[in-house]
Amino acid sequence: MNKTFISDDKGYYGQYGGAFIPEMLRQNVEELKAVYYDIIESEEFRNEFNMLLTDYAGRPSPLFHARRLSEKYGASIYLKREDLNHTGSHKINNTIGQILLAKKMGKTRIIAETGAGQHGVATATVCALMGLECVVYMGETDMARQEPNVKRMEMLGATVIPARSGNKTLKDATNEALRDWICNPENTFYIIGSVVGPHPYPDLVAKFQSVISEELLIQLYAKEGTEDPDYIVACVGGGSNAAGIFYKYINRKNVKLIGVEAAGKGVDTGETAATISVGEPGIIHGSKTLLMQNEDGQITEPYSISAGLDYPGVGPIHAWLAETGRGLYLNVTDKEALTAAYELTRLEGIIPALESAHALAALGKLKLKQTDIVVVNISGRGDKDMQAYIEAKSEFI
Ligand SMILES: *Cc1c(COP(=O)(O)O)cnc(C)c1O
């Protein structure tokens, strides 16, 4: 029997998860599955991981009481400030964990996929830190849209390879990375960017991101005399920042877990990325989960203004939390997210990432009471989204 963190021993969360992979990937995935739990649980790994989270990434990230936002929504609202991490989002927690895992496994070459480039930058960063070769696959369309991040990765020493299949975005980059991994099983470690992919990736990525809720328990207790807020709100692309802030609270049933997906132009418009709302069970990138597909089971193209939420699947942990009712999943349009981004900026002086703005926009959809304590995960900062904010400005100011 395999040891795991919160999935069952085959990587399932209820009916979702598992490892649906071609025979040629089996050796790589089995090798990782055999060792990840014991390595991550070893004292040596934990010490190194914690040291880098503290001294390199800048953890713990603050828990900030947003006074003016609280007044506006009539509840006590706290922001978990993942935007203040090195490289600007929660992604660094995961890439530090996976690169240490790769080193313990004796791997010398790192590959990754990236959409907006945030995971690619976080991966290129830890590769520079460790002196390991780094290859990042990125859709050609995304490379054009996110040029500053391409330049950042190159400055960090990574090679960025364009994915030219499909509509040349995240899904296609992931396919290319998996192909690379098949061809280079000996020396290469694949650093996946969210709680997606074949088991054991969702399990180990959630574990690395669980530092967010570990800190929250302590920080909220210090400020409010309770570890448990009434609500925790986080955006869901693949679902890693949400999994991280939900993690320690999954069995604390009095805490409502709210995931927020990108509705794009609206869930009924066909231009959406709200997988839990419109998806059906299927298999994508090695795991069984909800995914957006047509009647023939072909994956349909997602759409959101936010590149980090623009994915046609969702981590199996969220498909399960939604199905069991433990998590409540809402969705927010491009427009609602832009409004929320301007609101936070003007009320609190914090420019959030477009992804995080989706979580903020859900505040207006909850029936909050004056006594409620709400924690919103600010997964990243908005520097990368300035172009979208500038284009939208006339509507909001
Ligand atoms: C990548 C990204 C996300 C979406 O990824 P999850 O795995 O769903 O967390 C959300 N926010 C920011 C800032 C990101 O960079």
The ligand as an SDF file (V2000), in Angstrom:
LIG
                    3D

 15 15  0  0  0  0  0  0  0  0999 V2000
   -1.6390   30.3930  -11.4350 C   0  0  0  0  0  0  0  0  0  0  0  0
   -2.4210   31.2970  -10.5790 C   0  0  0  0  0  0  0  0  0  0  0  0
   -3.7080   30.9630  -10.0940 C   0  0  0  0  0  0  0  0  0  0  0  0
   -4.4310   29.7230  -10.5180 C   0  0  0  0  0  0  0  0  0  0  0  0
   -3.8530   28.5240  -10.1300 O   0  0  0  0  0  0  0  0  0  0  0  0
   -4.4170   27.6130   -8.9620 P   0  0  0  0  0  0  0  0  0  0  0  0
   -3.6890   26.3440   -9.1260 O   0  0  0  0  0  0  0  0  0  0  0  0
   -5.9030   27.4890   -9.1680 O   0  0  0  0  0  0  0  0  0  0  0  0
   -4.1230   28.3030   -7.6930 O   0  0  0  0  0  0  0  0  0  0  0  0
   -4.3470   31.8340   -9.2370 C   0  0  0  0  0  0  0  0  0  0  0  0
   -3.7680   33.0010   -8.8560 N   0  0  0  0  0  0  0  0  0  0  0  0
   -2.5430   33.3640   -9.3010 C   0  0  0  0  0  0  0  0  0  0  0  0
   -1.9790   34.6660   -8.8560 C   0  0  0  0  0  0  0  0  0  0  0  0
   -1.8360   32.5320  -10.1680 C   0  0  0  0  0  0  0  0  0  0  0  0
   -0.6180   32.9140  -10.6100 O   0  0  0  0  0  0  0  0  0  0  0  0
  1  2  1  0
  2  3  1  0
  2 14  2  0
  3  4  1  0
  3 10  2  0
  4  5  1  0
  5  6  1  0
  6  7  2  0
  6  8  1  0
  6  9  1  0
 10 11  1  0
 11 12  2  0
 12 13  1  0
 12 14  1  0
 14 15  1  0
M  END
$$$$
